[in-house]
Amino acid sequence: MTTTITVEGMSCGHCEQTVKEALQGVSDVTDVTVNRESEQASVDGKADVTALVEAVEDAGYTAHA
């Protein structure tokens, strides 16, 4: 299953990497793609969307499903 969330506040490649690493740390995530231009993160796996949003927000960005 792929879940797409909106991530606001990314301005560079480092931001993308930080968000990607935060999402990869969530249980049941198998793959993550982050695009700062579209402000989207696509997450493969069975992770709960609330856990994904919380991980991004804990990393310092605004996120919503």
All heavy atoms as TSV, in Angstrom:
chain	resi	resn	atom	element	x	y	z
A	1	MET	N	N	0.838	-1.169	0.000
A	1	MET	CA	C	0.000	0.000	0.000
A	1	MET	C	C	0.890	1.242	0.000
A	1	MET	O	O	1.885	1.302	0.708
A	1	MET	CB	C	-0.886	-0.001	1.242
A	1	MET	CG	C	-1.765	1.216	1.349
A	1	MET	SD	S	-2.927	1.119	2.732
A	1	MET	CE	C	-1.903	1.777	4.030
A	2	THR	N	N	0.538	2.239	-0.805
A	2	THR	CA	C	1.281	3.497	-0.856
A	2	THR	C	C	0.438	4.601	-0.249
A	2	THR	O	O	-0.728	4.760	-0.595
A	2	THR	CB	C	1.648	3.867	-2.301
A	2	THR	OG1	O	2.456	2.828	-2.853
A	2	THR	CG2	C	2.421	5.182	-2.344
A	3	THR	N	N	1.041	5.350	0.656
A	3	THR	CA	C	0.392	6.491	1.284
A	3	THR	C	C	1.142	7.741	0.871
A	3	THR	O	O	2.373	7.777	0.918
A	3	THR	CB	C	0.427	6.365	2.823
A	3	THR	OG1	O	-0.191	5.139	3.198
A	3	THR	CG2	C	-0.274	7.526	3.490
A	4	THR	N	N	0.411	8.770	0.454
A	4	THR	CA	C	1.029	10.033	0.089
A	4	THR	C	C	0.638	11.081	1.113
A	4	THR	O	O	-0.542	11.237	1.422
A	4	THR	CB	C	0.594	10.479	-1.320
A	4	THR	OG1	O	0.955	9.454	-2.249
A	4	THR	CG2	C	1.259	11.784	-1.720
A	5	ILE	N	N	1.644	11.772	1.637
A	5	ILE	CA	C	1.374	12.857	2.570
A	5	ILE	C	C	2.003	14.140	2.037
A	5	ILE	O	O	2.972	14.108	1.289
A	5	ILE	CB	C	1.877	12.552	3.994
A	5	ILE	CG1	C	3.389	12.317	4.016
A	5	ILE	CG2	C	1.138	11.382	4.599
A	5	ILE	CD1	C	3.956	12.182	5.420
A	6	THR	N	N	1.438	15.257	2.429
A	6	THR	CA	C	1.973	16.564	2.068
A	6	THR	C	C	2.934	17.003	3.161
A	6	THR	O	O	2.618	16.908	4.347
A	6	THR	CB	C	0.827	17.588	1.922
A	6	THR	OG1	O	-0.059	17.121	0.905
A	6	THR	CG2	C	1.355	18.962	1.558
A	7	VAL	N	N	4.107	17.480	2.738
A	7	VAL	CA	C	5.129	17.942	3.672
A	7	VAL	C	C	5.490	19.376	3.313
A	7	VAL	O	O	5.938	19.649	2.195
A	7	VAL	CB	C	6.398	17.059	3.614
A	7	VAL	CG1	C	7.425	17.558	4.617
A	7	VAL	CG2	C	6.058	15.602	3.871
A	8	GLU	N	N	5.273	20.287	4.245
A	8	GLU	CA	C	5.579	21.694	4.008
A	8	GLU	C	C	6.845	22.091	4.750
A	8	GLU	O	O	7.116	21.589	5.838
A	8	GLU	CB	C	4.405	22.556	4.477
A	8	GLU	CG	C	3.118	22.260	3.738
A	8	GLU	CD	C	1.916	22.976	4.335
A	8	GLU	OE1	O	2.080	23.735	5.296
A	8	GLU	OE2	O	0.815	22.753	3.824
A	9	GLY	N	N	7.624	22.979	4.143
A	9	GLY	CA	C	8.798	23.515	4.810
A	9	GLY	C	C	10.126	22.990	4.291
A	9	GLY	O	O	11.177	23.404	4.775
A	10	MET	N	N	10.100	22.102	3.301
A	10	MET	CA	C	11.356	21.599	2.740
A	10	MET	C	C	11.889	22.611	1.727
A	10	MET	O	O	11.156	23.058	0.855
A	10	MET	CB	C	11.142	20.253	2.039
A	10	MET	CG	C	10.714	19.143	2.946
A	10	MET	SD	S	10.582	17.561	2.067
A	10	MET	CE	C	9.184	17.862	0.982
A	11	SER	N	N	13.176	22.958	1.849
A	11	SER	CA	C	13.737	23.946	0.938
A	11	SER	C	C	14.995	23.481	0.215
A	11	SER	O	O	15.506	24.204	-0.641
A	11	SER	CB	C	14.048	25.239	1.702
A	11	SER	OG	O	14.980	24.974	2.735
A	12	CYS	N	N	15.493	22.287	0.542
A	12	CYS	CA	C	16.739	21.828	-0.080
A	12	CYS	C	C	16.815	20.303	-0.041
A	12	CYS	O	O	15.961	19.635	0.541
A	12	CYS	CB	C	17.939	22.438	0.638
A	12	CYS	SG	S	18.089	21.905	2.362
A	13	GLY	N	N	17.859	19.779	-0.636
A	13	GLY	CA	C	18.067	18.332	-0.649
A	13	GLY	C	C	18.259	17.755	0.743
A	13	GLY	O	O	17.847	16.630	1.020
A	14	HIS	N	N	18.883	18.518	1.614
A	14	HIS	CA	C	19.075	18.057	2.996
A	14	HIS	C	C	17.717	17.880	3.670
A	14	HIS	O	O	17.517	16.914	4.426
A	14	HIS	CB	C	19.940	19.051	3.767
A	14	HIS	CG	C	20.256	18.596	5.161
A	14	HIS	ND1	N	19.347	18.672	6.189
A	14	HIS	CD2	C	21.375	18.044	5.681
A	14	HIS	CE1	C	19.899	18.189	7.288
A	14	HIS	NE2	N	21.129	17.815	7.010
A	15	CYS	N	N	16.804	18.803	3.411
A	15	CYS	CA	C	15.449	18.690	3.973
A	15	CYS	C	C	14.775	17.406	3.491
A	15	CYS	O	O	14.162	16.684	4.277
A	15	CYS	CB	C	14.592	19.892	3.562
A	15	CYS	SG	S	15.123	21.480	4.220
A	16	GLU	N	N	14.893	17.133	2.197
A	16	GLU	CA	C	14.311	15.901	1.646
A	16	GLU	C	C	14.887	14.679	2.353
A	16	GLU	O	O	14.147	13.766	2.717
A	16	GLU	CB	C	14.604	15.785	0.145
A	16	GLU	CG	C	13.779	16.665	-0.720
A	16	GLU	CD	C	14.093	16.505	-2.197
A	16	GLU	OE1	O	15.229	16.072	-2.537
A	16	GLU	OE2	O	13.227	16.809	-3.012
A	17	GLN	N	N	16.196	14.668	2.549
A	17	GLN	CA	C	16.850	13.525	3.187
A	17	GLN	C	C	16.401	13.372	4.637
A	17	GLN	O	O	16.163	12.265	5.110
A	17	GLN	CB	C	18.378	13.685	3.113
A	17	GLN	CG	C	19.126	12.465	3.589
A	17	GLN	CD	C	18.866	11.224	2.737
A	17	GLN	OE1	O	18.634	11.312	1.534
A	17	GLN	NE2	N	18.878	10.059	3.363
A	18	THR	N	N	16.253	14.502	5.335
A	18	THR	CA	C	15.808	14.457	6.730
A	18	THR	C	C	14.406	13.859	6.827
A	18	THR	O	O	14.138	13.007	7.680
A	18	THR	CB	C	15.820	15.879	7.337
A	18	THR	OG1	O	17.167	16.372	7.300
A	18	THR	CG2	C	15.309	15.880	8.768
A	19	VAL	N	N	13.507	14.287	5.938
A	19	VAL	CA	C	12.140	13.762	5.929
A	19	VAL	C	C	12.149	12.278	5.566
A	19	VAL	O	O	11.470	11.465	6.197
A	19	VAL	CB	C	11.246	14.574	4.972
A	19	VAL	CG1	C	9.898	13.899	4.770
A	19	VAL	CG2	C	11.060	15.992	5.502
A	20	LYS	N	N	12.948	11.913	4.573
A	20	LYS	CA	C	13.024	10.515	4.158
A	20	LYS	C	C	13.490	9.627	5.314
A	20	LYS	O	O	12.896	8.586	5.584
A	20	LYS	CB	C	13.974	10.370	2.962
A	20	LYS	CG	C	14.057	8.963	2.426
A	20	LYS	CD	C	14.891	8.911	1.161
A	20	LYS	CE	C	14.914	7.488	0.612
A	20	LYS	NZ	N	15.552	7.420	-0.705
A	21	GLU	N	N	14.535	10.059	5.998
A	21	GLU	CA	C	15.052	9.271	7.117
A	21	GLU	C	C	14.033	9.174	8.257
A	21	GLU	O	O	13.902	8.125	8.884
A	21	GLU	CB	C	16.363	9.870	7.613
A	21	GLU	CG	C	17.503	9.657	6.636
A	21	GLU	CD	C	18.773	10.392	7.012
A	21	GLU	OE1	O	18.819	11.045	8.080
A	21	GLU	OE2	O	19.740	10.320	6.226
A	22	ALA	N	N	13.309	10.262	8.501
A	22	ALA	CA	C	12.285	10.239	9.551
A	22	ALA	C	C	11.200	9.223	9.212
A	22	ALA	O	O	10.762	8.442	10.068
A	22	ALA	CB	C	11.684	11.629	9.730
A	23	LEU	N	N	10.776	9.206	7.956
A	23	LEU	CA	C	9.722	8.276	7.535
A	23	LEU	C	C	10.223	6.835	7.512
A	23	LEU	O	O	9.480	5.914	7.863
A	23	LEU	CB	C	9.184	8.685	6.163
A	23	LEU	CG	C	8.371	9.983	6.164
A	23	LEU	CD1	C	8.129	10.454	4.740
A	23	LEU	CD2	C	7.059	9.807	6.915
A	24	GLN	N	N	11.475	6.629	7.138
A	24	GLN	CA	C	12.027	5.275	7.120
A	24	GLN	C	C	12.130	4.694	8.525
A	24	GLN	O	O	12.167	3.482	8.687
A	24	GLN	CB	C	13.405	5.276	6.455
A	24	GLN	CG	C	13.331	5.471	4.962
A	24	GLN	CD	C	14.687	5.627	4.309
A	24	GLN	OE1	O	15.620	6.164	4.900
A	24	GLN	NE2	N	14.793	5.184	3.070
A	25	GLY	N	N	12.132	5.548	9.527
A	25	GLY	CA	C	12.215	5.085	10.904
A	25	GLY	C	C	10.895	4.622	11.491
A	25	GLY	O	O	10.847	4.099	12.600
A	26	VAL	N	N	9.812	4.785	10.746
A	26	VAL	CA	C	8.493	4.364	11.209
A	26	VAL	C	C	8.308	2.874	10.921
A	26	VAL	O	O	8.678	2.392	9.847
A	26	VAL	CB	C	7.377	5.184	10.510
A	26	VAL	CG1	C	5.995	4.703	10.919
A	26	VAL	CG2	C	7.541	6.676	10.826
A	27	SER	N	N	7.726	2.156	11.874
A	27	SER	CA	C	7.476	0.722	11.702
A	27	SER	C	C	6.622	0.448	10.474
A	27	SER	O	O	5.704	1.207	10.163
A	27	SER	CB	C	6.722	0.174	12.915
A	27	SER	OG	O	7.598	-0.063	13.965
A	28	ASP	N	N	6.931	-0.635	9.798
A	28	ASP	CA	C	6.186	-1.138	8.642
A	28	ASP	C	C	6.349	-0.297	7.379
A	28	ASP	O	O	5.579	-0.444	6.431
A	28	ASP	CB	C	4.698	-1.325	8.961
A	28	ASP	CG	C	4.461	-2.372	10.026
A	28	ASP	OD1	O	5.188	-3.383	10.040
A	28	ASP	OD2	O	3.558	-2.185	10.858
A	29	VAL	N	N	7.344	0.592	7.331
A	29	VAL	CA	C	7.650	1.336	6.109
A	29	VAL	C	C	8.667	0.535	5.310
A	29	VAL	O	O	9.690	0.107	5.849
A	29	VAL	CB	C	8.204	2.743	6.434
A	29	VAL	CG1	C	8.760	3.412	5.180
A	29	VAL	CG2	C	7.123	3.606	7.052
A	30	THR	N	N	8.383	0.313	4.008
A	30	THR	CA	C	9.296	-0.465	3.177
A	30	THR	C	C	10.066	0.400	2.181
A	30	THR	O	O	11.166	0.043	1.776
A	30	THR	CB	C	8.542	-1.565	2.411
A	30	THR	OG1	O	7.512	-0.966	1.617
A	30	THR	CG2	C	7.931	-2.573	3.376
A	31	ASP	N	N	9.500	1.549	1.764
A	31	ASP	CA	C	10.183	2.437	0.822
A	31	ASP	C	C	9.603	3.838	0.954
A	31	ASP	O	O	8.421	3.996	1.261
A	31	ASP	CB	C	10.023	1.935	-0.613
A	31	ASP	CG	C	10.939	2.655	-1.591
A	31	ASP	OD1	O	12.090	2.961	-1.220
A	31	ASP	OD2	O	10.506	2.924	-2.726
A	32	VAL	N	N	10.462	4.845	0.708
A	32	VAL	CA	C	10.038	6.243	0.821
A	32	VAL	C	C	10.605	7.031	-0.346
A	32	VAL	O	O	11.778	6.894	-0.689
A	32	VAL	CB	C	10.547	6.887	2.138
A	32	VAL	CG1	C	10.165	8.355	2.204
A	32	VAL	CG2	C	10.027	6.141	3.346
A	33	THR	N	N	9.765	7.876	-0.949
A	33	THR	CA	C	10.202	8.824	-1.965
A	33	THR	C	C	9.715	10.195	-1.529
A	33	THR	O	O	8.534	10.368	-1.214
A	33	THR	CB	C	9.604	8.484	-3.347
A	33	THR	OG1	O	9.967	7.150	-3.686
A	33	THR	CG2	C	10.097	9.442	-4.416
A	34	VAL	N	N	10.634	11.184	-1.522
A	34	VAL	CA	C	10.290	12.533	-1.090
A	34	VAL	C	C	10.626	13.504	-2.210
A	34	VAL	O	O	11.696	13.423	-2.817
A	34	VAL	CB	C	11.065	12.923	0.196
A	34	VAL	CG1	C	10.704	14.335	0.633
A	34	VAL	CG2	C	10.783	11.928	1.310
A	35	ASN	N	N	9.709	14.439	-2.493
A	35	ASN	CA	C	9.927	15.451	-3.524
A	35	ASN	C	C	9.587	16.819	-2.950
A	35	ASN	O	O	8.428	17.107	-2.678
A	35	ASN	CB	C	9.072	15.147	-4.749
A	35	ASN	CG	C	9.354	16.087	-5.891
A	35	ASN	OD1	O	9.337	17.303	-5.739
A	35	ASN	ND2	N	9.596	15.523	-7.054
A	36	ARG	N	N	10.607	17.661	-2.756
A	36	ARG	CA	C	10.365	18.969	-2.136
A	36	ARG	C	C	9.597	19.914	-3.051
A	36	ARG	O	O	8.853	20.757	-2.580
A	36	ARG	CB	C	11.669	19.609	-1.662
A	36	ARG	CG	C	12.559	20.144	-2.737
A	36	ARG	CD	C	13.782	20.841	-2.144
A	36	ARG	NE	N	14.688	21.283	-3.181
A	36	ARG	CZ	C	15.673	20.567	-3.683
A	36	ARG	NH1	N	15.872	19.340	-3.247
A	36	ARG	NH2	N	16.456	21.059	-4.620
A	37	GLU	N	N	9.775	19.784	-4.387
A	37	GLU	CA	C	9.078	20.678	-5.299
A	37	GLU	C	C	7.560	20.473	-5.256
A	37	GLU	O	O	6.796	21.423	-5.298
A	37	GLU	CB	C	9.599	20.513	-6.732
A	37	GLU	CG	C	10.903	21.248	-6.982
A	37	GLU	CD	C	12.051	20.285	-7.212
A	37	GLU	OE1	O	11.820	19.135	-7.630
A	37	GLU	OE2	O	13.196	20.695	-6.950
A	38	SER	N	N	7.141	19.220	-5.163
A	38	SER	CA	C	5.703	18.931	-5.100
A	38	SER	C	C	5.191	18.886	-3.670
A	38	SER	O	O	3.995	18.751	-3.445
A	38	SER	CB	C	5.391	17.612	-5.796
A	38	SER	OG	O	5.981	16.533	-5.090
A	39	GLU	N	N	6.120	19.003	-2.703
A	39	GLU	CA	C	5.785	18.925	-1.277
A	39	GLU	C	C	5.069	17.621	-0.926
A	39	GLU	O	O	4.142	17.590	-0.137
A	39	GLU	CB	C	4.948	20.128	-0.830
A	39	GLU	CG	C	5.663	21.457	-0.952
A	39	GLU	CD	C	4.881	22.607	-0.354
A	39	GLU	OE1	O	3.624	22.601	-0.417
A	39	GLU	OE2	O	5.525	23.521	0.176
A	40	GLN	N	N	5.534	16.523	-1.527
A	40	GLN	CA	C	4.897	15.219	-1.320
A	40	GLN	C	C	5.913	14.185	-0.849
A	40	GLN	O	O	7.077	14.206	-1.263
A	40	GLN	CB	C	4.286	14.717	-2.629
A	40	GLN	CG	C	3.218	15.598	-3.222
A	40	GLN	CD	C	1.919	15.529	-2.459
A	40	GLN	OE1	O	1.399	14.449	-2.208
A	40	GLN	NE2	N	1.395	16.678	-2.093
A	41	ALA	N	N	5.442	13.285	-0.034
A	41	ALA	CA	C	6.204	12.098	0.347
A	41	ALA	C	C	5.311	10.895	0.085
A	41	ALA	O	O	4.161	10.859	0.533
A	41	ALA	CB	C	6.616	12.152	1.805
A	42	SER	N	N	5.834	9.935	-0.660
A	42	SER	CA	C	5.114	8.689	-0.931
A	42	SER	C	C	5.771	7.591	-0.110
A	42	SER	O	O	6.982	7.394	-0.194
A	42	SER	CB	C	5.182	8.337	-2.411
A	42	SER	OG	O	4.518	9.316	-3.176
A	43	VAL	N	N	4.954	6.903	0.664
A	43	VAL	CA	C	5.472	5.895	1.586
A	43	VAL	C	C	4.815	4.556	1.284
A	43	VAL	O	O	3.592	4.445	1.289
A	43	VAL	CB	C	5.175	6.306	3.052
A	43	VAL	CG1	C	5.760	5.295	4.013
A	43	VAL	CG2	C	5.702	7.713	3.338
A	44	ASP	N	N	5.655	3.554	1.011
A	44	ASP	CA	C	5.163	2.195	0.781
A	44	ASP	C	C	5.233	1.424	2.087
A	44	ASP	O	O	6.166	1.592	2.872
A	44	ASP	CB	C	6.009	1.481	-0.268
A	44	ASP	CG	C	5.859	2.083	-1.651
A	44	ASP	OD1	O	4.834	2.738	-1.915
A	44	ASP	OD2	O	6.778	1.899	-2.475
A	45	GLY	N	N	4.249	0.580	2.296
A	45	GLY	CA	C	4.219	-0.263	3.483
A	45	GLY	C	C	2.871	-0.176	4.181
A	45	GLY	O	O	1.913	0.364	3.642
A	46	LYS	N	N	2.835	-0.700	5.394
A	46	LYS	CA	C	1.581	-0.774	6.148
A	46	LYS	C	C	1.543	0.192	7.323
A	46	LYS	O	O	0.751	0.033	8.236
A	46	LYS	CB	C	1.380	-2.197	6.663
A	46	LYS	CG	C	1.236	-3.224	5.568
A	46	LYS	CD	C	1.060	-4.614	6.141
A	46	LYS	CE	C	0.968	-5.649	5.039
A	46	LYS	NZ	N	0.857	-6.997	5.576
A	47	ALA	N	N	2.396	1.215	7.300
A	47	ALA	CA	C	2.475	2.154	8.420
A	47	ALA	C	C	1.198	2.978	8.535
A	47	ALA	O	O	0.565	3.332	7.536
A	47	ALA	CB	C	3.664	3.083	8.249
A	48	ASP	N	N	0.855	3.298	9.763
A	48	ASP	CA	C	-0.299	4.133	10.048
A	48	ASP	C	C	-0.002	5.570	9.638
A	48	ASP	O	O	1.068	6.099	9.936
A	48	ASP	CB	C	-0.604	4.059	11.551
A	48	ASP	CG	C	-1.779	4.925	11.940
A	48	ASP	OD1	O	-2.905	4.619	11.496
A	48	ASP	OD2	O	-1.557	5.912	12.674
A	49	VAL	N	N	-0.949	6.205	8.964
A	49	VAL	CA	C	-0.734	7.567	8.469
A	49	VAL	C	C	-0.464	8.552	9.611
A	49	VAL	O	O	0.334	9.481	9.463
A	49	VAL	CB	C	-1.902	8.030	7.566
A	49	VAL	CG1	C	-3.172	8.243	8.370
A	49	VAL	CG2	C	-1.535	9.291	6.812
A	50	THR	N	N	-1.074	8.338	10.752
A	50	THR	CA	C	-0.835	9.214	11.904
A	50	THR	C	C	0.624	9.129	12.342
A	50	THR	O	O	1.251	10.148	12.651
A	50	THR	CB	C	-1.775	8.842	13.070
A	50	THR	OG1	O	-3.123	8.932	12.618
A	50	THR	CG2	C	-1.566	9.766	14.248
A	51	ALA	N	N	1.183	7.930	12.334
A	51	ALA	CA	C	2.588	7.748	12.704
A	51	ALA	C	C	3.509	8.430	11.697
A	51	ALA	O	O	4.536	9.009	12.071
A	51	ALA	CB	C	2.921	6.263	12.810
A	52	LEU	N	N	3.133	8.407	10.428
A	52	LEU	CA	C	3.939	9.063	9.392
A	52	LEU	C	C	3.945	10.575	9.591
A	52	LEU	O	O	4.996	11.216	9.541
A	52	LEU	CB	C	3.404	8.704	8.009
A	52	LEU	CG	C	3.427	7.233	7.626
A	52	LEU	CD1	C	2.735	7.022	6.287
A	52	LEU	CD2	C	4.854	6.699	7.595
A	53	VAL	N	N	2.767	11.139	9.812
A	53	VAL	CA	C	2.659	12.585	10.024
A	53	VAL	C	C	3.448	12.990	11.268
A	53	VAL	O	O	4.190	13.983	11.247
A	53	VAL	CB	C	1.174	13.013	10.126
A	53	VAL	CG1	C	1.043	14.449	10.613
A	53	VAL	CG2	C	0.488	12.837	8.773
A	54	GLU	N	N	3.325	12.224	12.331
A	54	GLU	CA	C	4.048	12.536	13.571
A	54	GLU	C	C	5.553	12.487	13.357
A	54	GLU	O	O	6.290	13.330	13.883
A	54	GLU	CB	C	3.633	11.586	14.688
A	54	GLU	CG	C	2.254	11.876	15.228
A	54	GLU	CD	C	1.813	10.871	16.295
A	54	GLU	OE1	O	2.597	9.964	16.641
A	54	GLU	OE2	O	0.677	11.009	16.763
A	55	ALA	N	N	6.045	11.531	12.581
A	55	ALA	CA	C	7.479	11.413	12.328
A	55	ALA	C	C	8.002	12.637	11.587
A	55	ALA	O	O	9.066	13.172	11.916
A	55	ALA	CB	C	7.773	10.143	11.535
A	56	VAL	N	N	7.248	13.099	10.606
A	56	VAL	CA	C	7.657	14.286	9.847
A	56	VAL	C	C	7.629	15.520	10.746
A	56	VAL	O	O	8.554	16.336	10.721
A	56	VAL	CB	C	6.761	14.481	8.603
A	56	VAL	CG1	C	7.045	15.818	7.925
A	56	VAL	CG2	C	6.963	13.332	7.625
A	57	GLU	N	N	6.588	15.646	11.547
A	57	GLU	CA	C	6.487	16.804	12.435
A	57	GLU	C	C	7.577	16.778	13.504
A	57	GLU	O	O	8.135	17.833	13.847
A	57	GLU	CB	C	5.093	16.885	13.037
A	57	GLU	CG	C	4.072	17.254	11.974
A	57	GLU	CD	C	2.647	17.377	12.480
A	57	GLU	OE1	O	2.351	16.907	13.598
A	57	GLU	OE2	O	1.829	17.953	11.742
A	58	ASP	N	N	7.930	15.595	13.989
A	58	ASP	CA	C	9.027	15.470	14.954
A	58	ASP	C	C	10.357	15.895	14.328
A	58	ASP	O	O	11.272	16.325	15.033
A	58	ASP	CB	C	9.137	14.043	15.494
A	58	ASP	CG	C	8.014	13.710	16.481
A	58	ASP	OD1	O	7.291	14.633	16.919
A	58	ASP	OD2	O	7.857	12.515	16.776
A	59	ALA	N	N	10.475	15.764	13.007
A	59	ALA	CA	C	11.689	16.166	12.291
A	59	ALA	C	C	11.714	17.671	12.017
A	59	ALA	O	O	12.688	18.184	11.477
A	59	ALA	CB	C	11.822	15.381	10.999
A	60	GLY	N	N	10.620	18.361	12.345
A	60	GLY	CA	C	10.612	19.806	12.216
A	60	GLY	C	C	9.852	20.371	11.024
A	60	GLY	O	O	9.985	21.551	10.704
A	61	TYR	N	N	9.027	19.554	10.390
A	61	TYR	CA	C	8.273	19.992	9.214
A	61	TYR	C	C	6.779	19.856	9.473
A	61	TYR	O	O	6.361	19.141	10.389
A	61	TYR	CB	C	8.671	19.171	7.987
A	61	TYR	CG	C	10.141	19.289	7.682
A	61	TYR	CD1	C	11.049	18.414	8.263
A	61	TYR	CD2	C	10.623	20.301	6.874
A	61	TYR	CE1	C	12.409	18.542	8.032
A	61	TYR	CE2	C	11.983	20.448	6.632
A	61	TYR	CZ	C	12.872	19.556	7.213
A	61	TYR	OH	O	14.211	19.701	6.988
A	62	THR	N	N	5.989	20.514	8.669
A	62	THR	CA	C	4.541	20.412	8.764
A	62	THR	C	C	4.072	19.343	7.791
A	62	THR	O	O	4.502	19.331	6.638
A	62	THR	CB	C	3.878	21.763	8.418
A	62	THR	OG1	O	4.390	22.759	9.302
A	62	THR	CG2	C	2.372	21.692	8.542
A	63	ALA	N	N	3.189	18.464	8.253
A	63	ALA	CA	C	2.716	17.379	7.398
A	63	ALA	C	C	1.236	17.123	7.622
A	63	ALA	O	O	0.706	17.356	8.710
A	63	ALA	CB	C	3.501	16.105	7.686
A	64	HIS	N	N	0.581	16.670	6.563
A	64	HIS	CA	C	-0.808	16.216	6.680
A	64	HIS	C	C	-1.124	15.264	5.537
A	64	HIS	O	O	-0.497	15.292	4.495
A	64	HIS	CB	C	-1.802	17.382	6.737
A	64	HIS	CG	C	-1.640	18.381	5.641
A	64	HIS	ND1	N	-2.295	18.292	4.447
A	64	HIS	CD2	C	-0.897	19.514	5.568
A	64	HIS	CE1	C	-1.970	19.318	3.679
A	64	HIS	NE2	N	-1.120	20.066	4.340
A	65	ALA	N	N	-2.090	14.391	5.814
A	65	ALA	CA	C	-2.476	13.371	4.833
A	65	ALA	C	C	-3.451	13.933	3.828
A	65	ALA	O	O	-4.085	14.915	4.036
A	65	ALA	CB	C	-3.087	12.181	5.537
